[in-house]
Amino acid sequence: IMDTEWDPTIYSSWNQHCPLWNSGVSSLTFCPTANIMAVSDWDNTITCYKYTESNDELDEIGYRKHNRAALSCCWDKSGNNIFSGGCD
């Protein structure tokens, strides 16, 4: 999805499969090199999800916890690292 313009059908798919939308999402950022998004949340977590177009699924591929609410996250240009900040 990063090589093309934003496709609202992908968001719709992620919205259907992602259990986090009703929690306290504080930020969401897309990897510049892959179909992965990172989500910071008021429940103290930074969670990564990978979108698989072939089966239209969003799979959790990893997470890290802050001691307090995670307020923001972003990727580096290479897509290899995520930076986050929170109330800790």
Backbone bond lengths (Angstrom), bond angles and torsions (degrees), N, CA, C in turn:
res aa  C-N    CA-C-N  psi(-1)  N-CA   C-N-CA  omega(-1)  CA-C   N-CA-C  phi
1 I - - - 1.449 - - 1.525 111.76 -
2 M 1.297 118.01 -16.75 1.454 119.60 -176.71 1.526 112.11 -77.49
3 D 1.335 118.05 -17.89 1.459 120.58 -178.98 1.514 112.77 -88.47
4 T 1.311 117.96 -3.80 1.455 121.67 -177.92 1.513 109.53 -128.24
5 E 1.318 115.19 174.68 1.454 118.94 176.27 1.520 109.42 -69.71
6 W 1.324 115.89 162.38 1.462 121.67 -178.50 1.515 109.93 -56.94
7 D 1.307 116.27 131.73 1.460 123.16 179.77 1.522 108.50 -111.91
8 P 1.335 118.23 109.71 1.472 119.75 -176.75 1.518 113.70 -63.17
9 T 1.319 118.81 -20.39 1.461 119.81 178.51 1.525 110.78 -68.67
10 I 1.332 117.12 -30.19 1.458 120.09 177.19 1.520 109.64 -68.23
11 Y 1.324 117.24 -44.23 1.464 119.84 176.59 1.516 109.89 -58.41
12 S 1.326 116.95 -43.79 1.456 120.88 179.12 1.525 110.68 -58.25
13 S 1.327 116.60 -43.42 1.462 120.74 179.01 1.520 110.47 -63.54
14 W 1.336 117.28 -46.42 1.459 120.30 179.80 1.518 110.06 -61.85
15 N 1.313 116.54 -39.00 1.454 120.85 -179.53 1.527 110.91 -62.96
16 Q 1.314 117.97 -35.05 1.456 122.04 179.30 1.518 111.84 -71.58
17 H 1.329 117.36 -36.23 1.456 120.95 -171.27 1.521 114.60 -99.84
18 C 1.296 117.57 -11.53 1.461 120.30 -173.38 1.526 110.55 -94.97
19 P 1.316 118.44 120.64 1.462 121.25 -176.57 1.523 113.82 -77.64
20 L 1.321 118.54 -3.70 1.456 119.71 -171.07 1.513 114.45 -89.73
21 W 1.304 119.52 -9.48 1.464 120.21 -170.96 1.520 113.12 -61.66
22 N 1.312 118.72 -25.85 1.455 120.45 -179.57 1.525 112.89 -93.41
23 S 1.326 116.71 1.05 1.456 119.18 175.73 1.523 108.43 -91.16
24 G 1.299 117.53 -162.68 1.450 120.80 -174.84 1.513 113.50 -97.69
25 V 1.305 118.40 65.23 1.464 121.49 179.77 1.526 109.18 -63.76
26 S 1.325 116.55 126.78 1.460 120.35 179.30 1.526 111.96 -103.14
27 S 1.340 117.84 -26.82 1.465 120.06 173.30 1.526 109.22 -160.84
28 L 1.316 114.29 159.97 1.450 121.97 -179.82 1.522 106.80 -143.56
29 T 1.321 116.66 133.40 1.460 119.90 -178.54 1.527 109.44 -140.89
30 F 1.333 115.67 143.96 1.457 121.25 -177.82 1.521 110.95 -100.33
31 C 1.309 115.75 138.83 1.459 122.31 177.32 1.526 108.79 -63.82
32 P 1.336 118.26 136.62 1.467 120.19 -179.65 1.523 113.98 -75.02
33 T 1.328 118.23 -9.66 1.467 119.95 -173.75 1.525 114.80 -124.81
34 A 1.345 118.11 -1.63 1.464 120.19 -176.11 1.521 110.07 -154.07
35 N 1.310 116.96 169.54 1.465 122.83 178.28 1.529 110.21 -84.09
36 I 1.323 114.91 59.70 1.458 121.39 -177.88 1.523 108.53 -128.36
37 M 1.322 115.75 140.98 1.457 118.94 173.37 1.518 108.94 -124.55
38 A 1.305 115.03 149.24 1.460 122.14 175.82 1.523 107.34 -113.26
39 V 1.321 115.78 138.25 1.457 121.76 -176.20 1.522 108.86 -128.04
40 S 1.325 116.43 126.53 1.461 119.77 172.13 1.523 107.56 -98.47
41 D 1.335 115.31 148.63 1.455 119.19 -170.50 1.523 111.04 -141.98
42 W 1.311 115.08 153.57 1.454 120.90 176.86 1.519 112.08 -67.62
43 D 1.338 118.29 -11.86 1.471 120.12 177.73 1.531 111.45 -85.00
44 N 1.332 116.93 15.68 1.470 125.64 174.33 1.534 113.92 83.63
45 T 1.311 119.50 7.13 1.463 120.67 -173.87 1.528 113.39 -109.17
46 I 1.321 113.44 151.66 1.459 123.45 164.58 1.529 104.10 -114.50
47 T 1.307 117.68 118.16 1.455 121.61 -176.12 1.518 109.97 -120.84
48 C 1.328 116.31 138.13 1.468 121.99 177.01 1.520 109.09 -106.93
49 Y 1.327 114.67 136.21 1.457 122.24 178.04 1.518 108.67 -125.57
50 K 1.329 116.35 138.47 1.457 121.50 176.77 1.524 108.82 -110.68
51 Y 1.321 115.19 130.86 1.460 121.06 177.70 1.517 109.18 -92.15
52 T 1.335 116.16 127.51 1.459 121.96 177.12 1.520 107.60 -111.92
53 E 1.316 115.25 108.39 1.463 120.18 -174.92 1.525 112.40 -66.85
54 S 1.327 117.70 -34.90 1.465 120.51 -175.55 1.526 112.75 -60.52
55 N 1.334 117.02 -34.71 1.465 118.74 178.05 1.530 111.85 -117.94
56 D 1.337 115.85 11.57 1.468 122.36 174.88 1.529 111.35 51.82
57 E 1.329 115.60 49.44 1.460 119.85 -178.76 1.519 111.39 -125.45
58 L 1.299 114.22 154.56 1.447 123.04 175.68 1.522 107.14 -117.69
59 D 1.328 116.69 114.71 1.460 121.47 -175.66 1.518 110.77 -112.86
60 E 1.329 115.90 134.69 1.458 120.51 174.50 1.525 107.83 -70.93
61 I 1.338 116.12 127.54 1.464 119.34 -178.09 1.518 112.70 -116.25
62 G 1.318 117.75 -2.18 1.447 119.59 176.99 1.515 112.07 167.20
63 Y 1.328 115.16 160.26 1.460 119.19 176.14 1.521 110.21 -157.10
64 R 1.299 115.30 160.99 1.459 124.09 173.99 1.517 107.55 -135.89
65 K 1.318 116.09 151.92 1.458 120.26 179.71 1.523 110.93 -112.19
66 H 1.318 114.99 140.39 1.451 122.82 167.15 1.528 106.83 -91.55
67 N 1.310 116.99 167.58 1.465 120.67 174.79 1.524 112.06 -76.53
68 R 1.321 115.33 -24.52 1.471 122.17 177.40 1.521 107.95 -137.19
69 A 1.308 117.11 -173.75 1.473 122.15 -175.19 1.526 112.23 -50.63
70 A 1.327 115.44 134.58 1.466 121.98 173.89 1.527 107.28 -90.37
71 L 1.315 116.82 119.05 1.462 120.22 -171.69 1.523 114.33 -98.79
72 S 1.331 117.85 -25.31 1.454 119.10 -175.21 1.519 110.29 -157.50
73 C 1.324 115.86 153.50 1.459 120.43 174.44 1.524 108.75 -151.09
74 C 1.327 115.57 155.25 1.464 120.88 177.57 1.523 108.79 -155.26
75 W 1.328 115.57 158.46 1.469 122.66 178.65 1.518 110.17 -96.02
76 D 1.322 117.09 153.44 1.456 119.26 167.61 1.530 107.46 -79.95
77 K 1.328 117.21 170.67 1.463 121.58 -175.14 1.522 113.24 -62.68
78 S 1.329 116.70 -29.01 1.459 120.04 -178.50 1.530 112.48 -78.25
79 G 1.323 117.30 -16.71 1.453 121.04 -176.68 1.517 113.66 77.71
80 N 1.333 116.65 12.51 1.465 120.85 -178.35 1.519 113.97 -97.22
81 N 1.322 117.35 -17.71 1.459 120.97 -175.55 1.517 110.91 -133.25
82 I 1.323 115.18 146.48 1.453 121.92 174.72 1.526 107.12 -117.97
83 F 1.314 115.25 135.59 1.461 121.87 175.21 1.513 107.62 -109.96
84 S 1.334 116.53 140.58 1.459 119.35 -179.49 1.521 110.41 -140.71
85 G 1.299 114.27 157.24 1.456 121.00 176.99 1.507 109.61 -140.64
86 G 1.322 115.66 150.05 1.458 118.64 -178.98 1.505 111.85 -155.16
87 C 1.302 115.25 -161.99 1.468 122.27 -176.64 1.520 112.97 -83.01
88 D 1.315 117.50 4.65 1.458 119.83 177.14 1.495 107.50 -100.64
